[in-house]
Amino acid sequence: MSLLAHRIRGFRLVDLVALGVLVLLILGVYLAKTVAGRERAEIAAADRQIDAEKTRIRLLQAEVAHLEQPARIERLSETYLGLGPVSIKHEATPDALPAIALDPAPPSARPAAAAPAAPGAGALR
């Protein structure tokens, strides 16, 4: 009697091995589908997050475009900083820039000279 023809409780050994392999294949397919479904859910969540981030980026770009409007910046600079357009007598040509750079700053723009410190004033006793 060969091993393939050997019977256990009325079933051939080959039939029992084939049934075991079939059960293992069914479990393997089930586990693979479960893992694939979980990964599909994770991918869908990442896609939703990417879409939300793209929407947020578009909103931020629109906000930056609004905040960088030259008319708005000009209005704010006039209102809060007291700045205005440069008058014609303050404009300079590129040829005049070296002469302007060599002129000393007006006295009101210079920092006040620091008084010399008394000798030993900084020493710890």
C-alpha positions as CSV (number, residue, x, y, z in Angstrom):
1,M,0.0,0.0,0.0
2,S,1.4,3.3,-1.0
3,L,1.4,6.5,1.1
4,L,-1.0,8.2,-1.2
5,A,-3.5,5.4,-1.0
6,H,-3.3,5.2,2.8
7,R,-6.7,5.8,4.4
8,I,-7.4,7.6,7.7
9,R,-11.0,7.1,9.0
10,G,-12.2,6.6,5.5
11,F,-10.3,9.5,3.8
12,R,-7.2,9.1,1.7
13,L,-4.2,10.9,3.1
14,V,-3.9,12.9,-0.2
15,D,-7.4,14.2,0.3
16,L,-6.7,15.4,3.8
17,V,-3.4,17.1,2.7
18,A,-5.3,18.8,-0.1
19,L,-8.0,20.0,2.3
20,G,-5.3,21.4,4.6
21,V,-3.6,23.2,1.7
22,L,-7.0,24.6,0.6
23,V,-7.8,25.9,4.1
24,L,-4.3,27.5,4.3
25,L,-4.9,29.1,0.9
26,I,-8.3,30.4,2.0
27,L,-6.8,31.9,5.1
28,G,-4.0,33.4,3.1
29,V,-6.3,35.1,0.7
30,Y,-8.5,36.4,3.5
31,L,-5.5,37.9,5.3
32,A,-4.2,39.4,2.1
33,K,-7.6,41.0,1.4
34,T,-7.8,42.3,4.9
35,V,-4.3,43.9,4.7
36,A,-5.1,45.3,1.3
37,G,-8.3,46.8,2.6
38,R,-6.5,48.4,5.5
39,E,-3.8,49.8,3.2
40,R,-6.6,51.1,0.8
41,A,-8.2,52.9,3.8
42,E,-4.8,54.4,4.8
43,I,-4.2,55.6,1.2
44,A,-7.7,57.1,1.1
45,A,-7.1,58.9,4.4
46,A,-3.7,60.3,3.0
47,D,-5.5,61.4,-0.2
48,R,-8.1,63.3,1.9
49,Q,-5.3,64.9,3.9
50,I,-3.5,65.9,0.7
51,D,-6.7,67.4,-0.7
52,A,-7.3,69.3,2.6
53,E,-3.7,70.6,2.5
54,K,-4.1,71.7,-1.1
55,T,-7.3,73.6,-0.2
56,R,-5.5,75.2,2.8
57,I,-2.6,76.2,0.5
58,R,-5.0,77.8,-2.0
59,L,-6.7,79.7,0.8
60,L,-3.3,81.0,2.1
61,Q,-2.2,82.0,-1.4
62,A,-5.4,84.0,-1.8
63,E,-4.9,85.6,1.6
64,V,-1.3,86.5,0.7
65,A,-2.5,88.0,-2.7
66,H,-5.0,90.1,-0.8
67,L,-2.4,91.2,1.8
68,E,0.2,92.1,-0.8
69,Q,-2.1,94.4,-2.9
70,P,-0.1,97.6,-3.5
71,A,-3.1,99.8,-2.9
72,R,-3.7,98.2,0.5
73,I,0.0,98.5,1.5
74,E,0.1,102.2,0.3
75,R,-3.1,103.0,2.3
76,L,-1.7,101.3,5.4
77,S,1.7,103.0,5.1
78,E,0.0,106.4,4.8
79,T,-2.4,105.7,7.7
80,Y,-0.1,104.1,10.3
81,L,3.4,105.1,9.3
82,G,2.8,108.5,7.8
83,L,4.6,107.6,4.7
84,G,3.7,108.9,1.3
85,P,5.1,109.0,-2.2
86,V,8.6,110.4,-2.7
87,S,8.6,114.0,-3.9
88,I,10.5,115.0,-7.0
89,K,13.2,116.9,-5.2
90,H,14.1,113.8,-3.2
91,E,14.6,111.6,-6.2
92,A,18.1,110.8,-7.3
93,T,19.6,109.6,-10.6
94,P,22.0,106.6,-10.6
95,D,24.9,109.0,-11.4
96,A,24.3,111.0,-8.2
97,L,24.3,107.9,-5.9
98,P,28.1,108.0,-5.2
99,A,27.9,111.6,-4.2
100,I,25.0,111.0,-1.9
101,A,26.8,108.0,-0.3
102,L,29.9,110.2,0.5
103,D,27.9,113.1,2.1
104,P,27.7,112.8,5.9
105,A,24.3,112.1,7.3
106,P,22.3,115.1,8.6
107,P,22.9,115.9,12.3
108,S,19.5,114.7,13.3
109,A,20.1,111.3,11.8
110,R,23.4,110.7,13.6
111,P,23.3,108.8,16.9
112,A,24.3,110.7,20.0
113,A,27.9,110.1,21.1
114,A,28.2,108.0,24.1
115,A,29.9,109.7,27.1
116,P,33.1,108.0,28.1
117,A,32.8,105.7,31.1
118,A,34.6,106.7,34.3
119,P,37.7,104.6,35.0
120,G,36.9,101.5,37.0
121,A,33.1,102.0,36.7
122,G,32.6,98.6,35.2
123,A,34.9,96.7,37.6
124,L,33.3,94.6,40.3
125,R,34.5,95.1,43.9
